[in-house]
Amino acid sequence: MSFTPNFTTSQSSGTPNIITATDSSTGSDVAITKRRIFLLQSDGTYLVPSNVTTSYIDWALANSSININVLTVDTALSITVQWLDVSNNVLYTKTIAFGFTAYNETFYYGLTQGEVPIITPAMINSNYYQNKMLLRVFIDSGNQAITFASDIYSSQVAYDNATYLVTNAKFNF
């Protein structure tokens, strides 16, 4: 059976700093002996854990998933996985754009939880809801840039705008 490269990623609100990549390839190729994963940021640099000196992270073939601890804010990435042979020749490559938004989504949900007991006149009479809507729009705009056009640059700008609102929460919410 021929090999069809593929992978997925996920992020949890409980550990927003960690990207979990899972190899979802089908078929097989006995020549494959290892994988590499590249996390390309919108500024053209590669994101790697602090102990990694290359632009990629080695991903052992024995593990179908890898947890990568690299995120500090919501981030748009173009992720490339390479499947290599014993001589480090690249046999297969797959690149997919992803948006990781657990930081701002967690904050957004916290706003929602704060509204549950009661909506106060101060919330209604302030810019609270306008800013909450802006936060939602920025997150969604970043996600749309990824899903519609694999545009990590526009996505990152939108995520950065959302992060700005969150970072300055005492003025915005």
C-alpha positions in Angstrom: 0.0 0.0 0.0 1.4 3.4 -0.9 2.1 6.0 1.7 0.0 9.2 1.9 1.6 11.7 4.3 -0.7 13.6 6.7 -0.8 15.0 10.2 -3.1 16.9 12.6 -2.4 19.3 15.4 -4.3 20.2 18.6 -4.0 22.4 21.6 -5.7 22.3 25.0 -6.9 25.2 27.1 -5.3 23.6 30.1 -1.9 23.6 28.5 -2.0 26.3 25.8 1.8 26.3 25.6 1.9 22.8 24.1 1.2 21.8 20.5 0.3 18.2 20.0 1.1 16.9 16.5 -0.3 13.5 15.4 0.8 11.6 12.4 -2.4 10.6 10.6 -0.7 9.2 7.4 -2.1 6.2 5.7 -0.3 3.4 4.0 3.3 2.5 4.6 6.8 2.8 3.2 9.5 0.7 4.8 12.1 3.2 3.8 10.8 5.8 6.3 12.9 5.7 9.5 12.2 9.1 11.1 10.3 12.4 11.0 11.1 16.1 11.4 8.6 18.9 12.2 9.1 22.5 11.3 7.1 25.3 12.9 7.3 28.4 10.7 6.1 31.7 12.2 4.7 34.6 10.2 7.9 36.6 10.6 9.8 33.8 8.7 11.6 32.4 11.8 11.2 28.8 13.1 9.8 28.2 16.6 11.6 25.4 18.5 11.9 24.5 22.2 14.7 26.2 24.0 16.9 23.1 24.0 16.8 22.6 20.2 19.5 24.1 18.1 18.1 23.3 14.6 15.2 24.8 12.8 13.2 21.6 13.2 12.3 19.2 16.0 13.1 15.5 15.6 10.0 13.3 15.8 10.7 9.7 16.5 8.9 7.3 14.2 7.9 5.1 17.1 5.7 7.8 18.5 2.5 8.6 16.6 2.2 12.0 18.5 4.6 14.5 19.8 4.0 17.3 22.4 5.9 20.5 21.6 6.2 23.1 24.4 6.8 26.3 22.5 3.8 28.7 22.7 3.5 31.8 24.9 0.7 33.6 23.0 -1.8 32.7 20.3 0.2 31.9 17.2 -0.3 31.2 13.5 2.1 28.6 12.1 2.9 27.0 8.8 3.8 23.5 10.0 5.8 21.1 7.8 6.4 17.5 8.6 9.1 15.5 6.7 9.4 11.8 6.6 13.0 10.7 6.0 15.0 7.6 5.3 18.1 6.3 7.1 20.4 8.7 5.2 18.2 11.7 6.1 16.8 12.0 2.5 13.4 13.5 2.6 10.9 11.0 1.1 7.6 12.8 1.8 6.7 16.3 2.9 3.4 17.8 4.0 2.7 21.5 5.0 -0.4 22.8 6.6 -1.2 26.2 8.2 -2.7 26.1 11.7 -3.9 28.7 14.2 -3.4 28.1 17.9 -5.8 30.3 19.9 -6.2 28.6 23.4 -4.8 31.6 25.2 -7.3 34.2 24.0 -10.2 31.6 23.8 -9.6 30.8 27.5 -9.7 34.5 28.4 -12.9 34.9 26.3 -14.6 32.0 28.1 -13.6 33.6 31.4 -15.5 36.7 30.3 -18.5 34.6 29.5 -18.3 32.9 32.9 -18.2 36.3 34.6 -21.4 37.3 32.9 -23.3 34.2 34.0 -24.4 35.3 37.5 -25.6 38.8 36.5 -25.0 41.4 33.9 -24.3 44.7 35.7 -25.3 48.2 34.5 -21.6 49.0 34.5 -21.0 46.3 32.0 -23.8 47.5 29.8 -22.8 51.2 30.1 -19.1 50.6 29.4 -17.2 49.4 26.3 -17.2 45.9 27.8 -19.4 44.3 25.2 -17.9 46.2 22.3 -14.4 45.1 23.4 -15.6 41.5 23.9 -17.0 41.5 20.4 -13.7 42.9 19.1 -11.9 40.1 20.9 -14.2 37.5 19.2 -13.8 39.2 15.8 -10.0 39.2 16.0 -9.8 35.6 17.0 -12.3 34.6 14.2 -10.5 36.8 11.7 -7.2 35.0 12.4 -8.9 31.6 12.2 -10.5 32.6 8.8 -7.2 33.7 7.4 -5.8 30.2 8.2 -8.8 28.2 6.9 -9.6 30.4 3.9 -6.1 31.2 2.6 -3.5 29.5 4.8 -2.4 33.1 5.5 -0.3 33.0 8.6 0.8 36.6 8.3 -2.8 38.1 8.4 -3.8 35.5 11.0 -0.9 36.5 13.3 -1.8 40.2 13.0 -5.4 39.4 14.1 -4.2 37.1 16.9 -1.8 39.9 18.1 -4.7 42.4 18.1 -6.7 39.9 20.3 -3.7 39.5 22.6 -3.4 43.2 22.9 -7.0 43.4 24.2 -6.3 40.6 26.7 -3.0 42.0 27.8 -4.7 45.3 28.5 -7.8 43.7 30.1 -8.0 46.2 33.0 -8.7 49.0 30.4 -10.9 46.9 28.1 -13.1 44.7 30.2 
